[in-house]
Amino acid sequence: MPSEIKTNNFFDTPILKINKEQFTSLVKGKNFFTDKIISNGFKSPNDEWMSEEYEEWVILLKGRAKIEFENGEVLNLKAGDYLRIPANTKHRILYTSKKPFCYWLAIHFK
């Protein structure tokens, strides 16, 4: 194996404060990027919505979470659940578990 190739473990956990999220960039390309996201009891501020110019495909690999969309739809997610969020769709996180932390894989693409 070439020396520049190394392995990492997706579930290695840094020290993460309660109610926080950590983003780690994994791969970037011309029209896409992927992030590893770890959430520890994080929730979006009540008056803030996230909206991105990229489409997002996200899978929750560990933990439980709840996402709300601007249209009022709420999704309860468990490990293994995934969804596609269209570009410019307002959404926010209502809940993420602390034990276990939430581990997300997010692929953003145009």
C-alpha positions in Angstrom: 0.0 0.0 0.0 1.4 3.4 -0.9 2.6 5.4 2.2 0.2 8.3 1.5 -2.8 6.0 2.0 -3.9 5.6 5.6 -6.9 4.4 7.4 -9.1 6.2 9.8 -12.1 5.1 11.9 -15.4 6.9 11.3 -16.4 6.3 14.9 -13.3 7.7 16.6 -14.7 10.4 18.9 -13.0 13.6 19.8 -13.8 15.3 23.1 -17.1 16.9 22.3 -18.9 19.3 24.6 -22.6 18.8 25.2 -25.0 20.7 22.9 -22.3 21.0 20.2 -21.6 19.6 16.7 -18.3 18.9 15.0 -17.8 18.8 11.3 -14.9 17.0 9.6 -14.4 17.3 5.9 -13.8 13.9 4.3 -13.7 14.3 0.5 -14.1 17.3 -1.8 -14.6 17.3 -5.5 -15.6 19.9 -8.2 -19.4 19.6 -7.5 -19.6 17.8 -4.2 -18.2 17.5 -0.7 -18.7 15.0 2.2 -18.7 15.7 5.9 -18.6 13.6 9.0 -20.8 15.3 11.6 -20.9 14.3 15.3 -23.7 15.8 17.4 -23.9 15.6 21.2 -27.2 16.9 22.3 -27.1 19.7 19.7 -30.3 21.5 18.5 -30.6 24.5 16.3 -31.5 27.8 17.9 -35.3 28.2 17.8 -35.2 31.2 15.5 -32.7 29.8 13.0 -33.0 27.7 9.9 -30.3 26.0 7.8 -30.5 26.2 4.0 -27.8 25.3 1.6 -27.2 25.9 -2.1 -26.1 22.2 -2.4 -28.5 19.3 -2.2 -27.7 17.1 0.7 -27.9 13.3 1.2 -27.5 12.4 4.8 -27.5 9.2 6.8 -27.6 8.9 10.6 -25.2 6.0 11.4 -25.5 6.1 15.2 -27.9 7.8 17.6 -31.3 9.4 17.3 -32.3 12.8 15.9 -35.3 14.9 15.0 -35.3 17.3 12.1 -38.0 19.9 11.3 -38.7 21.5 7.9 -40.1 25.0 7.3 -43.3 23.4 6.0 -43.9 21.9 9.5 -42.9 18.4 8.7 -40.9 16.7 11.5 -38.8 13.5 11.0 -37.7 11.3 13.8 -34.5 9.5 12.8 -32.8 6.4 14.2 -29.5 4.8 13.2 -29.6 3.7 9.5 -32.2 6.3 8.4 -31.2 8.5 5.5 -32.8 11.3 3.5 -32.2 13.7 0.7 -32.7 17.4 1.4 -33.2 19.5 -1.7 -31.1 22.6 -2.2 -32.4 25.8 -0.5 -34.8 23.7 1.8 -35.0 25.4 5.2 -34.6 22.9 8.0 -33.3 22.7 11.6 -32.3 20.1 14.1 -34.7 19.8 17.0 -32.9 17.0 18.9 -29.8 14.8 18.8 -29.0 12.1 21.3 -26.1 12.3 23.8 -25.7 8.6 24.4 -24.8 7.6 21.9 -23.6 10.7 20.1 -25.1 11.1 16.6 -22.8 10.2 13.8 -23.8 11.5 10.4 -22.4 11.1 7.0 -23.5 14.0 4.7 -22.9 14.2 1.0 -23.5 17.7 -0.5 -23.8 17.9 -4.3 -25.0 20.1 -7.2 
